[in-house]
Amino acid sequence: MSARPTAPRLWLSHMSWKTLSVERDGPLLRVWLNRPERRNALDTTALEEIAALFSGLASDFETRAVVLGGRGEAFCAGADRKDPPAAARMAASSGATERERRHASQIGRRAARAIEDAEVPTIARLHGYAIGGGVVLAAACDFRIAAEGTWLQVPEVDLGIPLTWGGTPRLIHELGAARARELILLCERIDAETAERWGLLHRVVPAEQLDATVDDWARRLAAKPEMAVHMTKTQLRAYARAAALGDVSETDGDVLMAASRVGVARKNFPTQ
């Protein structure tokens, strides 16, 4: 009898990640944002690698659950303000065509959508803090578990730009319009317990129990019948999109480019 063919994993085994650290543990895949010196701030490369990795799960049939965490003191500080994602390509002086610039402006939305569309359950492992785009990436995961003492904030409005990357409709869906409005417009920090009460987090646990709790959830998900899990995730995703009655985040990149030309945003993101 011939040996059972193995599933293709070229997208994972042949990639040299610059901003991510990837660990395989049987059916689990642990993905770490790996820029601790920048508090895991998201630049162009980080978002491109996130999009590539999570999209690649479509052809990785060995992975049954993915954990997304951050190295160092925090989960993610959001967009890198010293090197804003796609800023060089979006600049009028870049020589890029208008279509190229528009494509570049949607880099954050593509990364978040890749996480949301992952073919297996995803868990965000949060510690320290999650800011702006970090909150968006966490919200794109199916489950979110945080250590006590973690705080979250969406400061974009105070920085002179709207929340993009598909974050507004995603947070409305997860939290409801009233809480999403409070989180996005007031720009205030909320602690993990408040985030759990609002529905942004599924569990808050003592820091020393974070890894054990995340690991327990991931292994329980990985042990469930594969097709039932996959089909249920597909159903949940489809119902969420049907409820949205259209996805206006298709124009998030246009909104971001327009807002980046305003004085307050130019001060906070000087390379734009």
Phi, psi and omega in degrees: 000133182287152180293147179293127180295144178271150180291146179293134178227029183300323181301331182265309187288335183258005179268140174252099186282132179264330185239359181237155170237128186239128180234131175259133178227085184061237181278357181261145174237122177256121181246124182246129166294124193234057172232059186301329180293341178246021181055033179059032175298148189261113174256188182302312183298318181300314182291322177296319181290321177299314180298317181294316183294309184289329174294325181293345179297342179299333181246013176253099186267004176269331181283131181245344177200149181233136175249128177249119180227184180229136176283154174087211190279347185206163176294302183193133180270008179086199181298141180288110183285341176276336180217070186303139181305128174063010184299318181297321181287330182281340183297144180298333181276001186287339185084359179286152175288165179300322180292322177298317180295321179294320177297317180297324183294343182260017185298320179292321178296321180295322179294314180295320179294325178297321177294313181300323183270003181308142186282359179227162178299144181235143179233128173271127178257109188251137173210160179073268177200160173227126185235138171051247180300333175294323176294320180297316179296319178296318181294336178285343178282157180290324182226151181222120181236131185232154174279148173304142181094350177289143173230158184229149181204143174241092188267008190306315182301318178294337178273357175094014178227155174282160173288124180240213182061021183074012186291322184296307179296328180293318180289324175300317181294319184281324188253337193094155187297320185295312180290322178298319179299317180296315182294316188280318185275324180281336177062022182274151173290140171236143180278169186299323181295320176294317179299324177292318180296325179284342182099005179282330175245147177271324179214148170235126185227159174305145185306321182289348178256359186300306184296320180295321180292314179299316180297319180297314179298315182297317181290324177296318178294317182294334183276349182283160180306124190301310184293322179297318179296313183297314182292324178292319177298320178298319178297313181300319179295318181294317179295323179297320181285326177295323180293334182285340180052047180117153184238093181287353177291354172304334181258010180303321180296321178296318178297317181297316180297318180295315182293328184292346180272351179282147187306315182298317180292321180297326178292319184278336179233073191298340182277351181279000000 
